[in-house]
Amino acid sequence: MRKLLFNKTLSYRYLFGPVPSRRLGLSLGVDLIPHKTCSLDCIYCECGRTTDLTVDEVNQIPPGDIIKELDAFLGKSPLLDHITMAGSGEPTLYSGISRVIGHIKDNYPSYRVAVLTNGTLLWKKEVRAGLLRADVIIPSLDAVSPLAFNKIARPHSSLTPELIIDGMAALRGEYGGQVWLEIFLVPGVNDTDGEILLLKKAILRINPDKVQLNSLDRPGTENWVKKLDYRKMEDVAEMLGGAEIVASHPLHKTMGGSNEDIFNGLIAYLKRRPATFEDLAEGLNIEKLKLARYIDMLTQKNSITKKEQEGKVYYTAVR
């Protein structure tokens, strides 16, 4: 019988959550890459500026260390919708990703594995091969024109939109699981009719199972990036032939545990994404009065800081 486990991963180095995901339900995150090691330096990234911009394989973390943590957690048969290769860097840079995915599918086959990727390395055959046992791959393609792509993604110099689209199309031809293509819309950059038509042509070539539209809902790397008006997102969805607008995922489960567990859970959550008070209350399902006390204590200890943007206060962990 599976159990709800919210606080057992909190002292782990590579696992975080489970957290409610708008697309993936209750998701256990697996962080494979050192903080902000990525092939892009996206202007909207909630994890901040990329500090190691690279397309080269990263193998700093022994796969056995990640597998050990997964065994300790999954051995208790927790209730999960997905186990997600994600975190604060680009997971397909990790040389051991196929081993981690394979271990989950061989030993815990009832769990679905998802990979959140920026899609930039799918032109590499070995990267595609390493993902084939995942159940869902969610790559991103935010722009096709070089001008918009470079402004949004600030990519490694070796990357072009054409190369990335080629890789995604190759993946679709080899992969039997679900491909959900994400497009992050930035007002004034990739929401014009011309940019959307270019994206529509690329989507026809990639042939994903679904297209999901996203926009800013927490502070990005650059303060000038704003959220796209919802009505405009509906127009873009229609232009793309019925894309899905990503919405909040309702979840009604409770985080328990000791004060230390909850402190650690808040820090683990905020290390990977800024969050409002409401995000934290819903995401970790902590009573609001209790959450306010924890936030006050962590703020006084200088473990978290707050920042106001567009009338909302966001908390982040101090690194």
URBEL-V854272 format. One record per residue. N is the residue number from 0. OMEGA is omega in whole degrees, 0 to 359 (none if undefined). BURIAL is I if it has 16 or more other C-alpha atoms within 10 Angstrom, else O. Layout:
# URBEL-V854272
n = [N & N]
omega = [OMEGA & OMEGA]
burial = [BURIAL & BURIAL]
This chain:
# URBEL-V854272
n = [0 & 1 & 2 & 3 & 4 & 5 & 6 & 7 & 8 & 9 & 10 & 11 & 12 & 13 & 14 & 15 & 16 & 17 & 18 & 19 & 20 & 21 & 22 & 23 & 24 & 25 & 26 & 27 & 28 & 29 & 30 & 31 & 32 & 33 & 34 & 35 & 36 & 37 & 38 & 39 & 40 & 41 & 42 & 43 & 44 & 45 & 46 & 47 & 48 & 49 & 50 & 51 & 52 & 53 & 54 & 55 & 56 & 57 & 58 & 59 & 60 & 61 & 62 & 63 & 64 & 65 & 66 & 67 & 68 & 69 & 70 & 71 & 72 & 73 & 74 & 75 & 76 & 77 & 78 & 79 & 80 & 81 & 82 & 83 & 84 & 85 & 86 & 87 & 88 & 89 & 90 & 91 & 92 & 93 & 94 & 95 & 96 & 97 & 98 & 99 & 100 & 101 & 102 & 103 & 104 & 105 & 106 & 107 & 108 & 109 & 110 & 111 & 112 & 113 & 114 & 115 & 116 & 117 & 118 & 119 & 120 & 121 & 122 & 123 & 124 & 125 & 126 & 127 & 128 & 129 & 130 & 131 & 132 & 133 & 134 & 135 & 136 & 137 & 138 & 139 & 140 & 141 & 142 & 143 & 144 & 145 & 146 & 147 & 148 & 149 & 150 & 151 & 152 & 153 & 154 & 155 & 156 & 157 & 158 & 159 & 160 & 161 & 162 & 163 & 164 & 165 & 166 & 167 & 168 & 169 & 170 & 171 & 172 & 173 & 174 & 175 & 176 & 177 & 178 & 179 & 180 & 181 & 182 & 183 & 184 & 185 & 186 & 187 & 188 & 189 & 190 & 191 & 192 & 193 & 194 & 195 & 196 & 197 & 198 & 199 & 200 & 201 & 202 & 203 & 204 & 205 & 206 & 207 & 208 & 209 & 210 & 211 & 212 & 213 & 214 & 215 & 216 & 217 & 218 & 219 & 220 & 221 & 222 & 223 & 224 & 225 & 226 & 227 & 228 & 229 & 230 & 231 & 232 & 233 & 234 & 235 & 236 & 237 & 238 & 239 & 240 & 241 & 242 & 243 & 244 & 245 & 246 & 247 & 248 & 249 & 250 & 251 & 252 & 253 & 254 & 255 & 256 & 257 & 258 & 259 & 260 & 261 & 262 & 263 & 264 & 265 & 266 & 267 & 268 & 269 & 270 & 271 & 272 & 273 & 274 & 275 & 276 & 277 & 278 & 279 & 280 & 281 & 282 & 283 & 284 & 285 & 286 & 287 & 288 & 289 & 290 & 291 & 292 & 293 & 294 & 295 & 296 & 297 & 298 & 299 & 300 & 301 & 302 & 303 & 304 & 305 & 306 & 307 & 308 & 309 & 310 & 311 & 312 & 313 & 314 & 315 & 316 & 317 & 318]
omega = [181 & 183 & 171 & 179 & 179 & 192 & 185 & 181 & 197 & 179 & 181 & 182 & 190 & 178 & 174 & 183 & 5 & 177 & 177 & 179 & 180 & 183 & 191 & 179 & 180 & 191 & 171 & 181 & 175 & 184 & 189 & 194 & 174 & 186 & 176 & 164 & 190 & 177 & 177 & 175 & 190 & 183 & 183 & 188 & 181 & 179 & 179 & 183 & 174 & 180 & 177 & 181 & 188 & 170 & 182 & 181 & 178 & 182 & 185 & 185 & 177 & 179 & 180 & 179 & 178 & 180 & 178 & 178 & 178 & 179 & 181 & 181 & 185 & 178 & 179 & 178 & 181 & 175 & 181 & 171 & 179 & 164 & 193 & 172 & 187 & 176 & 189 & 176 & 180 & 188 & 181 & 172 & 185 & 185 & 183 & 186 & 181 & 178 & 179 & 179 & 181 & 180 & 179 & 184 & 180 & 189 & 181 & 190 & 180 & 181 & 176 & 181 & 177 & 176 & 173 & 186 & 174 & 173 & 188 & 185 & 183 & 174 & 177 & 183 & 182 & 176 & 178 & 181 & 182 & 183 & 192 & 181 & 175 & 179 & 181 & 172 & 183 & 177 & 179 & 170 & 187 & 182 & 179 & 178 & 180 & 182 & 181 & 180 & 182 & 180 & 182 & 191 & 184 & 192 & 166 & 188 & 182 & 189 & 174 & 177 & 181 & 180 & 181 & 179 & 176 & 181 & 179 & 178 & 177 & 178 & 181 & 179 & 184 & 194 & 182 & 180 & 182 & 173 & 177 & 182 & 178 & 174 & 179 & 185 & 179 & 182 & 177 & 181 & 184 & 181 & 178 & 180 & 181 & 179 & 181 & 178 & 176 & 177 & 180 & 177 & 179 & 180 & 178 & 180 & 182 & 177 & 179 & 176 & 174 & 176 & 182 & 180 & 181 & 174 & 188 & 171 & 171 & 188 & 176 & 180 & 182 & 185 & 183 & 180 & 182 & 177 & 177 & 177 & 186 & 179 & 177 & 177 & 177 & 177 & 179 & 179 & 179 & 179 & 182 & 175 & 176 & 176 & 180 & 174 & 184 & 181 & 179 & 181 & 179 & 180 & 184 & 178 & 189 & 175 & 178 & 176 & 181 & 176 & 180 & 179 & 184 & 174 & 181 & 179 & 178 & 180 & 180 & 179 & 186 & 174 & 187 & 178 & 172 & 182 & 173 & 176 & 181 & 176 & 184 & 180 & 180 & 185 & 180 & 180 & 175 & 175 & 188 & 179 & 178 & 180 & 180 & 178 & 180 & 180 & 179 & 180 & 180 & 177 & 179 & 178 & 183 & 176 & 176 & 176 & 179 & 182 & 179 & 176 & 179 & 176 & 179 & 177 & 180 & 177 & 174 & 179 & 176 & 181 & none]
burial = [O & O & O & O & I & I & I & I & I & I & O & O & O & I & I & I & I & I & I & I & I & O & O & I & I & I & I & I & I & I & I & I & I & I & I & I & I & I & I & I & I & I & I & I & I & I & I & I & I & I & O & O & I & I & I & O & O & I & O & O & O & O & I & O & O & I & I & O & I & I & O & O & I & I & O & O & I & I & I & I & I & I & I & I & I & I & I & I & I & I & I & I & I & I & I & I & I & I & O & I & I & I & I & I & I & O & O & O & O & O & I & I & I & I & I & I & I & I & I & I & I & I & I & O & O & O & I & I & O & I & I & I & I & I & I & I & I & I & I & I & I & I & I & I & I & O & O & I & I & I & O & I & I & I & I & I & O & O & I & I & I & O & O & I & I & I & I & I & I & I & I & I & O & O & I & O & I & I & I & I & I & I & I & I & I & I & I & O & I & I & I & O & O & O & I & I & I & O & I & I & O & I & I & O & O & I & I & I & O & O & I & I & I & I & I & I & O & I & I & I & I & O & O & O & I & I & I & I & O & O & O & O & I & I & O & I & I & O & O & I & O & O & I & I & I & O & O & O & O & O & I & O & I & I & I & I & O & O & O & O & I & I & I & I & I & I & I & I & I & I & I & I & I & I & I & I & I & O & O & I & I & I & I & I & I & I & O & O & O & O & I & O & O & I & I & O & O & I & I & O & O & O & O & I & I & O & O & O & O & O & O & O & I & I & I & I & I & O & O]
